[in-house]
């Protein structure tokens, strides 16, 4: 969970564009980020793939008033509402964007080429019909914030007890270094999002970094199969909480708009 999901960038900057807070070209550049190019295919009214600037304008013309994020995982259709074809594509990708107001969704297909250190990344967003219904298992910002605080304490407690690399002062230093890299010169969310959404997303990333460090920094004392299984059991609910909070943060723009 170190990297920002592409669906999060598309939803956040797409929402800022729909709100009139950023110009189309700026929104498209922010979504593309370090990738080479993004295109959208199967968009209603377009016979061929189009660039993001045109695609976002077309979605607005089709009645889209907001963009939500889905981050599903096996057994957890987080942010999805159907139909099965869209859910299956989103689950395979691990992420998707659901358009509020038009019954459409976007699923990214990522292709990479080139040598290490000079990788060329292209993203094709496939546009498919979605069912307009409440998304699955998305908490409110308040719920997400409370769950994250508890998840951070629980993850640290359990991983320390299991003697897993990724807990303790070394992990804290690594997380702080990661945050310094990712936050330097970059906005956590696009303009228009409430401060609480920014706070929740920052905490979700911190929890996600802890989970990733626990998996990546060697085995620590967890050398047996049973200890490795215990680590997985400890991390799965924490990672699930962090994903739910990410979705709540990215979707806060649409939720606030609906409340108003």
N, C-alpha and C positions, 0 to 999 in steps of 0.2 A: 504493500500500500504506500510505498514511498512516492511513486509518481502520481501526478494528478490525472484522473481519468479524462480522456478526450471528450467524453459525454459531459463531464462537468464544465470544461471550458466552453463547449458549444452552448450548453444551456445558460451558463452565467452571462457570456457575452452576447448571446442571442437575446436574452431577456433585456439586457442593457440597450441593445439596439431597438427592440420592440417598444421600450419605454422612451425612446428618443434621447437617450443619455450619451450615446456614442454614435459617430457616423458609421455607415456600412463597411467601408474599407478598413477602419480601425478594428471593428468587431471581427472581421474575417481574419485579419493579421493576428489578433490575439488568440483566436481559435487554432489557427495553423501552428503557431508557436515554432518549435524547432523542426517540425515536419517539412517536407518539400512542398507538398500540395494536398489539398482536400477537395474532393468533388462529391456531388450528390447525384445519385441516379434514381430512375423510376419516379421522379417527382411529377405529380399531376400537372399537365400543361406543357411539359418539356419532353421532347422526343429523344434527347441525348443527355449524358451527364453534364452538369453545369457547375460552375464555381460557387464558393460559399456566399459571396456577395449577392449574386443573382438568386441563389437558393433561398436565402433568408428573406429577400424581398418577395419572392414567390410565396413563401409560407405565410407571410403577413397578408398578402392579397387573398390567400385561401381562407383567412379567418383565424389564423393562429394568434393567440393573445399571450401565450406564455409557454415556456419549455421546462419540462421536468426531467429528472435523471432517474434511471433505473440501474442498479448494480446487483443483478441476480447472481446466485451461486447455486450449485446442486442442492435441492431440497429447500431453497429459500428464494422465492420469486420476488425479491425486494424491488418495489417500485413498479411492478408490472400489473397490467389489468387485462391482458389477452388481446387478440385471440391466440390460440395455440401456436400458429405459424410464427407470429411475431415473438412470442415468449421463447420459442425454441431458438430462433436466431439470436435473440438477446442473450440467452443463457450461454450459447456457444461463444459469443463474443465477450461475455462478462459485463457488458454495459450497453446502454441504449439511451436515447432521448425520446420522450413522449411529448407530442405537441398538444397543448391545451387549446381546445376550440375548433379543431379540424379533423380529429379522428385519424391522425397520422403519427408514425413513429420513425425514427432513424437509428439504424444499427451500423456501427463502423466495421469495415473490413480493412485490415492493415497489412501492407506488403512492404518488405524491406529488401534492399539490394546494396551491394558494395562491400568493401572490406571494413573490418573493425576500425572504428575511429572516423570513418567517412561513410556512414550508413545513410542511404537515401530512402526516406520513408514517405510512402504515399498512402492516403486514406480515402476510401470510397464509402460514403454513407448511403446505405440502401434504405429507401423510403418505402414503408409498408403500411397497410391499414392497421389501426389499433382500435380497441374497444374503449370508448369514453366512460370510465368508471373510476372510483377511488383506487389509487395505487396500493399495492399490497405491502403491509407491515411498515409503513413510513411513520415514524414518531413525530411529535411536535418538537420544536426547537428546545422547549423547556425539558421535555422528557429526555431528549437526546443528550442534553448537557448533564443532567443528573446521572444518566446511565454511564456516560463516558467517565465521569469522575470516579464512580464506583469501579468501572472496568479497569482504570489505570491503577487503582489501589490493589484490586484483586490480582491483576496480572503480575505486578511487582511482588506481591506476597507469595503467590503460588510459584513463580519462577525462581524466586530466592530459595524457597523451601526445596525445590527440585534441584537446586544448584545448576541452573541452566545459564549458559552464557547469554547475555542480553538483559540481565538484571544487575542492579547495583550501580556504583559510581561510573564504571566504564560505559555502561549503557546510557546513563544520563548524559555523559559527555558526547557520546556518539549522536544521540538524538539532538542535542543542542547544535552540534556541527552540521547535521543534516538540515535543521531548520534554518541555520544561517545561510546555507547554500541555496535553499529553495526560496527563501523569502527575500533575499537580497535583490532589490530593484523590481520585485514582482508583486502584483496585487494578489491577495488571497482570494478575493472574489471581485467581480466586475462592479462598476458603479451601480447604485440603486439598491444594494442589499443592506438589510438591517445589521447593525453592529453585532447583535447576538448571533447571527448566522456566521459572521466572520470568526467570532470567538469559538463557536461550535466546530467549525471546519478546522481551525488551528488545533484544537484539542483532539479531534478525530485523527488528524495527521500525526500528532504526537503518539497517540495510542497505536496507530498503524505502524509507526516507526519502531516502537517497542516490540510489536509482534514480529516484524521483519527481522530485527536484530536477533531476537531469540531463535529464529529459524536459521539465520545465516552465520552467526558467530561461533560456529563449532558446536560440539556436543556438550561442553561443560561436564557436569557429573552424570548426565543422562546417557549412559553407555549401553544399557540393556534395552531389549525390545519393549519391555514393560515400561521402562522409564521414558523412552521415546514416545510411547503411546500416551503416557500421562502428560507429557508436554503438549501433545496434540489436543488432548481433552481440555487442557487448561487454556490453550490459545484459541480454540474454535469459537467459543462464545464471546471472547474479547474481540476477535476480528469481526465477528458478526455485528457486535455493538458499534464498532468503528464504522463499518459500512453503512449501517442504518443512520448514523449521525451524519455521515457525508451526504447521503441522499436528502436528509432533512435540511441541511444547510443549503445545498444547491436548489432545493425546491421551495425555499422560504419566500422567494420573490412571488411565485404563483400563489402560494398559500396566503400571503399578506394581501395580494390583489383581490383574491376571492373574498377575504374577510371584509375588505373595504367595500 
